[in-house]
Amino acid sequence: MDQILTIFTSTILLLFANLPRLIAELKNPDPARFNQPFKEFSKQDQVKEPNQDQLILFTGSSSIRFWGIEKSFPSDHREGICW
């Protein structure tokens, strides 16, 4: 029980220690945080033109980056996917 209380207390302290930074980020998010992912996507997009007949367009949440796409789509079907 003491270990659980210690972990809980540590978690709460870390949350409160970072709370001002988290609130500031929510109030004024930095749009430049997306620069690097877009640059990487642009590089991958220019490397090779995918076969237009085999394209699949995923739309919606950016959480698709966290999906298990390599399990859902075998490597021979993932040619044009940018993570």
C-alpha positions, 0 to 999 in steps of 0.5 A: 500500500505504501508503494501505491501511495508513493507512486500516486503522490509522485504522479500528482507532484509531477502533474502540478510541477508541469501544470503551468507549462501545460496551461501555457501550451493550451492557451497559446500553442506554437504552430511551428511544432508541426514544421518538422513532421511536414518537412519529413512528409514532404521529403518522403512525398518527393522520393518516389511517385506511388502507383496511382491505381494502388493509392489508399487515402486515410482521412481523419484524426492524426492518431493514425500514426499510432495505428498498427498499419504494418500489421493491417497492411503487408509491406508490399501494400505500404509503398506510399505510406508516410508515418 
